Amino acid sequence: MWKPSKSLMDKITHYSTFPATGVSLRQMVQFGQNPSQGTLFRGAQFLSEELPIRLAHRVKELNQLPDGLNEMPSIQKVANWYAQSFEEITELPKPKLSREIRDRLISGSRGSGAQLPPTTQNPDVAPGMYRSSPWQNGSGNGNGHSRKAIRRYYATVDEGVQWPPEIFDYNSRFTKLLQTIKHRHDPVVTTMAMGINEYKRQKQRMQIDNSIQSFLDRFYMSRIGIRMLIGQHVALNSAPENDGEYVGIICTKTNVKDLAQEAIENARFVCEDYYGLFDAPKVQLVCRPDLHFMYVPGHLSHMLFETLKNSLRAVVETHGSDSEDFPPIKVIVADGKEDITIKVSDEGGGIPRSAIPLVWTYMYTTVESTPSIEPDFNKSDFKAPMAGFGYGLPISRLYARYFGGDLKLISMEGYGTDVYLHLNRLSSSSEPLQ
Ligand SMILES: Nc1ncnc2c1ncn2[C@@H]1O[C@H](COP(=O)(O)OP(=O)(O)OP(=O)(O)O)[C@@H](O)[C@H]1O
């Protein structure tokens, strides 16, 4: 198995003293509007510093996990993937550029960079909640470096000029590397889950404690951010032309009703398959057909699918799979100025109040036997079996918070559950990493 060298670990430690730089959905879209090779190159330059910083924080944290958790074989495996990806990015040879090209890259970005909108804070995320590492103070890194002075990405450089072949070549090599890295990290969630299982087995624990819970929250939030930046960069390099609705993996006109309808069909299908039902509980959808906003459709599908699956399961298990007449699940979409809110209401018996905090913890599930973790379970981020890992709700809440939204759950034990999915439509909220 590949192992990091001492000098690589020293370099990782150095990078981990820098804080991550968060970006907002709006900034990503502005950056990606028909980018030139020069702009894409600037993006690659930013990522070639930003990604190693984010990866370095994770390596450090994984290696410092308390109580022997850091020694679990699966945790070590994940830490090595992060270290290897860190090494590959930092060692990718940079092109030799003439002075004129370097000046053009810098001066272009200075001019238009000023027009980029500022980011705002998610009202439901306390400052520092998901920051890169718990020991940082957020504004600096303790080394006297100012964050702004180090990296700035979301600036476009003069379009319409010719860029030399070295720029094209580097862009293509960098994109290929990012694809390899994204693929390497596909099984991170399941491998981490295995690591936690190894730990629980070894220590004979039923649940994980708070510090591990907040570590996992930061870890998965960071993973969403890393994959978003990589996904966006790869998509922009593969098809830089804006097709009207998509900028990279962001859809500027995500149609809520269509996506919800598709998630309903998928979740009902999985439910019928799992319980052997002829007809899963019905789902009533109330949504304006032309309601659309800027979002990543994959994230929204994931959150809707997970919450609908929970509701379907609760309804079937409360009323019995031989029931002839399940109470319908209601999905109501409200179109506010600040948020689009989606409420998923079921009559699936609710959750006891004492168990509410547990639904947000990783590995809490009321499924009796957790299905075996297949290596390719996480191949696509958006496919999952009916239930069983206890990851559905906490990960969905991170997806919601990542772009300034939130996921809330209110239950009436003995009757049913309402889940509120708030999606921030202003899209100016920065990634919650500081
Ligand atoms: N609508 C609901 N009604 C009743 N209980 C619910 C509902 N949603 C979630 N729960 C409870 O919360 C637990 C955790 O849900 P979560 O979605 O995080 O994981 P899971 O569904 O068990 O597994 P998976 O990781 O496959 O989603 C569930 O096992 C269930 O007991």
The ligand as an ORCA input file, in Angstrom:
! r2SCAN-3c Opt
* xyz 0 1
  N     -39.670     10.572      8.269
  C     -39.229      9.804      9.266
  N     -40.100      9.164     10.101
  C     -39.665      8.382     11.102
  N     -38.358      8.148     11.381
  C     -37.439      8.747     10.603
  C     -37.810      9.604      9.511
  N     -36.678     10.071      8.936
  C     -35.652      9.519      9.629
  N     -36.090      8.731     10.621
  C     -35.276      7.971     11.600
  O     -33.952      8.501     11.582
  C     -33.015      7.462     11.327
  C     -31.825      8.033     10.588
  O     -32.197      8.429      9.287
  P     -31.097      8.565      8.159
  O     -31.771      8.994      6.895
  O     -30.000      9.452      8.662
  O     -30.506      7.096      8.031
  P     -31.176      5.744      7.501
  O     -32.371      6.101      6.678
  O     -31.409      4.853      8.666
  O     -30.014      5.147      6.613
  P     -29.388      5.756      5.246
  O     -27.980      6.122      5.559
  O     -29.465      4.640      4.287
  O     -30.218      6.956      4.866
  C     -33.781      6.395     10.563
  O     -33.219      5.105     10.722
  C     -35.163      6.501     11.213
  O     -35.202      5.756     12.414
*
